[in-house]
Amino acid sequence: MAREIVTIECTEARKEGKSPSRYTTTRNKKLQTEKIQLKKYNPALRRHTVHREIK
């Protein structure tokens, strides 16, 4: 299978001392070899922030 399930986590929440939000998504392992970076909503911060792929 080329698609894998990955977890993305907020990068700004830990700096502010709040709980990071996490989302799950899929990516194509063959076409996208680098880590995913998306803007998603963080309910703890009440704004859209950058979320990066974690292990």
Phi and psi in radians as a Rosetta constraint file:
Dihedral C 1 N 2 CA 2 C 2 CIRCULARHARMONIC -1.560 0.35
Dihedral N 2 CA 2 C 2 N 3 CIRCULARHARMONIC -0.422 0.35
Dihedral C 2 N 3 CA 3 C 3 CIRCULARHARMONIC -1.634 0.35
Dihedral N 3 CA 3 C 3 N 4 CIRCULARHARMONIC 2.430 0.35
Dihedral C 3 N 4 CA 4 C 4 CIRCULARHARMONIC -2.287 0.35
Dihedral N 4 CA 4 C 4 N 5 CIRCULARHARMONIC 2.643 0.35
Dihedral C 4 N 5 CA 5 C 5 CIRCULARHARMONIC -1.511 0.35
Dihedral N 5 CA 5 C 5 N 6 CIRCULARHARMONIC 2.259 0.35
Dihedral C 5 N 6 CA 6 C 6 CIRCULARHARMONIC -2.215 0.35
Dihedral N 6 CA 6 C 6 N 7 CIRCULARHARMONIC 2.735 0.35
Dihedral C 6 N 7 CA 7 C 7 CIRCULARHARMONIC -1.914 0.35
Dihedral N 7 CA 7 C 7 N 8 CIRCULARHARMONIC 2.328 0.35
Dihedral C 7 N 8 CA 8 C 8 CIRCULARHARMONIC -2.018 0.35
Dihedral N 8 CA 8 C 8 N 9 CIRCULARHARMONIC 2.484 0.35
Dihedral C 8 N 9 CA 9 C 9 CIRCULARHARMONIC -2.259 0.35
Dihedral N 9 CA 9 C 9 N 10 CIRCULARHARMONIC 2.570 0.35
Dihedral C 9 N 10 CA 10 C 10 CIRCULARHARMONIC -1.121 0.35
Dihedral N 10 CA 10 C 10 N 11 CIRCULARHARMONIC 2.424 0.35
Dihedral C 10 N 11 CA 11 C 11 CIRCULARHARMONIC -1.667 0.35
Dihedral N 11 CA 11 C 11 N 12 CIRCULARHARMONIC -0.352 0.35
Dihedral C 11 N 12 CA 12 C 12 CIRCULARHARMONIC -1.637 0.35
Dihedral N 12 CA 12 C 12 N 13 CIRCULARHARMONIC -0.372 0.35
Dihedral C 12 N 13 CA 13 C 13 CIRCULARHARMONIC -1.169 0.35
Dihedral N 13 CA 13 C 13 N 14 CIRCULARHARMONIC -0.723 0.35
Dihedral C 13 N 14 CA 14 C 14 CIRCULARHARMONIC -1.144 0.35
Dihedral N 14 CA 14 C 14 N 15 CIRCULARHARMONIC -0.580 0.35
Dihedral C 14 N 15 CA 15 C 15 CIRCULARHARMONIC -1.109 0.35
Dihedral N 15 CA 15 C 15 N 16 CIRCULARHARMONIC -0.593 0.35
Dihedral C 15 N 16 CA 16 C 16 CIRCULARHARMONIC -1.618 0.35
Dihedral N 16 CA 16 C 16 N 17 CIRCULARHARMONIC 0.014 0.35
Dihedral C 16 N 17 CA 17 C 17 CIRCULARHARMONIC 1.382 0.35
Dihedral N 17 CA 17 C 17 N 18 CIRCULARHARMONIC 0.373 0.35
Dihedral C 17 N 18 CA 18 C 18 CIRCULARHARMONIC -1.945 0.35
Dihedral N 18 CA 18 C 18 N 19 CIRCULARHARMONIC 2.941 0.35
Dihedral C 18 N 19 CA 19 C 19 CIRCULARHARMONIC -1.312 0.35
Dihedral N 19 CA 19 C 19 N 20 CIRCULARHARMONIC 2.349 0.35
Dihedral C 19 N 20 CA 20 C 20 CIRCULARHARMONIC -1.352 0.35
Dihedral N 20 CA 20 C 20 N 21 CIRCULARHARMONIC 2.520 0.35
Dihedral C 20 N 21 CA 21 C 21 CIRCULARHARMONIC -1.562 0.35
Dihedral N 21 CA 21 C 21 N 22 CIRCULARHARMONIC 2.578 0.35
Dihedral C 21 N 22 CA 22 C 22 CIRCULARHARMONIC -2.238 0.35
Dihedral N 22 CA 22 C 22 N 23 CIRCULARHARMONIC 2.494 0.35
Dihedral C 22 N 23 CA 23 C 23 CIRCULARHARMONIC -2.278 0.35
Dihedral N 23 CA 23 C 23 N 24 CIRCULARHARMONIC 2.688 0.35
Dihedral C 23 N 24 CA 24 C 24 CIRCULARHARMONIC -1.957 0.35
Dihedral N 24 CA 24 C 24 N 25 CIRCULARHARMONIC 2.519 0.35
Dihedral C 24 N 25 CA 25 C 25 CIRCULARHARMONIC -2.644 0.35
Dihedral N 25 CA 25 C 25 N 26 CIRCULARHARMONIC 3.093 0.35
Dihedral C 25 N 26 CA 26 C 26 CIRCULARHARMONIC -2.086 0.35
Dihedral N 26 CA 26 C 26 N 27 CIRCULARHARMONIC 2.724 0.35
Dihedral C 26 N 27 CA 27 C 27 CIRCULARHARMONIC -2.509 0.35
Dihedral N 27 CA 27 C 27 N 28 CIRCULARHARMONIC 2.729 0.35
Dihedral C 27 N 28 CA 28 C 28 CIRCULARHARMONIC -1.515 0.35
Dihedral N 28 CA 28 C 28 N 29 CIRCULARHARMONIC 1.976 0.35
Dihedral C 28 N 29 CA 29 C 29 CIRCULARHARMONIC -1.118 0.35
Dihedral N 29 CA 29 C 29 N 30 CIRCULARHARMONIC -0.585 0.35
Dihedral C 29 N 30 CA 30 C 30 CIRCULARHARMONIC -1.347 0.35
Dihedral N 30 CA 30 C 30 N 31 CIRCULARHARMONIC -0.642 0.35
Dihedral C 30 N 31 CA 31 C 31 CIRCULARHARMONIC -1.588 0.35
Dihedral N 31 CA 31 C 31 N 32 CIRCULARHARMONIC -0.509 0.35
Dihedral C 31 N 32 CA 32 C 32 CIRCULARHARMONIC -2.136 0.35
Dihedral N 32 CA 32 C 32 N 33 CIRCULARHARMONIC 1.615 0.35
Dihedral C 32 N 33 CA 33 C 33 CIRCULARHARMONIC -1.500 0.35
Dihedral N 33 CA 33 C 33 N 34 CIRCULARHARMONIC -0.426 0.35
Dihedral C 33 N 34 CA 34 C 34 CIRCULARHARMONIC -1.442 0.35
Dihedral N 34 CA 34 C 34 N 35 CIRCULARHARMONIC 2.958 0.35
Dihedral C 34 N 35 CA 35 C 35 CIRCULARHARMONIC -1.271 0.35
Dihedral N 35 CA 35 C 35 N 36 CIRCULARHARMONIC 2.559 0.35
Dihedral C 35 N 36 CA 36 C 36 CIRCULARHARMONIC -1.336 0.35
Dihedral N 36 CA 36 C 36 N 37 CIRCULARHARMONIC 2.504 0.35
Dihedral C 36 N 37 CA 37 C 37 CIRCULARHARMONIC -2.442 0.35
Dihedral N 37 CA 37 C 37 N 38 CIRCULARHARMONIC 1.990 0.35
Dihedral C 37 N 38 CA 38 C 38 CIRCULARHARMONIC -2.258 0.35
Dihedral N 38 CA 38 C 38 N 39 CIRCULARHARMONIC 2.742 0.35
Dihedral C 38 N 39 CA 39 C 39 CIRCULARHARMONIC -1.668 0.35
Dihedral N 39 CA 39 C 39 N 40 CIRCULARHARMONIC 2.106 0.35
Dihedral C 39 N 40 CA 40 C 40 CIRCULARHARMONIC -2.313 0.35
Dihedral N 40 CA 40 C 40 N 41 CIRCULARHARMONIC 2.899 0.35
Dihedral C 40 N 41 CA 41 C 41 CIRCULARHARMONIC -1.433 0.35
Dihedral N 41 CA 41 C 41 N 42 CIRCULARHARMONIC 2.329 0.35
Dihedral C 41 N 42 CA 42 C 42 CIRCULARHARMONIC -1.922 0.35
Dihedral N 42 CA 42 C 42 N 43 CIRCULARHARMONIC 1.945 0.35
Dihedral C 42 N 43 CA 43 C 43 CIRCULARHARMONIC -1.167 0.35
Dihedral N 43 CA 43 C 43 N 44 CIRCULARHARMONIC -0.467 0.35
Dihedral C 43 N 44 CA 44 C 44 CIRCULARHARMONIC -1.213 0.35
Dihedral N 44 CA 44 C 44 N 45 CIRCULARHARMONIC -0.648 0.35
Dihedral C 44 N 45 CA 45 C 45 CIRCULARHARMONIC -1.623 0.35
Dihedral N 45 CA 45 C 45 N 46 CIRCULARHARMONIC -0.221 0.35
Dihedral C 45 N 46 CA 46 C 46 CIRCULARHARMONIC 0.997 0.35
Dihedral N 46 CA 46 C 46 N 47 CIRCULARHARMONIC 0.785 0.35
Dihedral C 46 N 47 CA 47 C 47 CIRCULARHARMONIC -2.837 0.35
Dihedral N 47 CA 47 C 47 N 48 CIRCULARHARMONIC 2.940 0.35
Dihedral C 47 N 48 CA 48 C 48 CIRCULARHARMONIC -1.424 0.35
Dihedral N 48 CA 48 C 48 N 49 CIRCULARHARMONIC 2.328 0.35
Dihedral C 48 N 49 CA 49 C 49 CIRCULARHARMONIC -2.357 0.35
Dihedral N 49 CA 49 C 49 N 50 CIRCULARHARMONIC 2.939 0.35
Dihedral C 49 N 50 CA 50 C 50 CIRCULARHARMONIC -1.382 0.35
Dihedral N 50 CA 50 C 50 N 51 CIRCULARHARMONIC 2.268 0.35
Dihedral C 50 N 51 CA 51 C 51 CIRCULARHARMONIC -2.038 0.35
Dihedral N 51 CA 51 C 51 N 52 CIRCULARHARMONIC 2.299 0.35
Dihedral C 51 N 52 CA 52 C 52 CIRCULARHARMONIC -2.024 0.35
Dihedral N 52 CA 52 C 52 N 53 CIRCULARHARMONIC 2.683 0.35
Dihedral C 52 N 53 CA 53 C 53 CIRCULARHARMONIC -1.164 0.35
Dihedral N 53 CA 53 C 53 N 54 CIRCULARHARMONIC 2.388 0.35
Dihedral C 53 N 54 CA 54 C 54 CIRCULARHARMONIC -2.092 0.35
Dihedral N 54 CA 54 C 54 N 55 CIRCULARHARMONIC 2.983 0.35
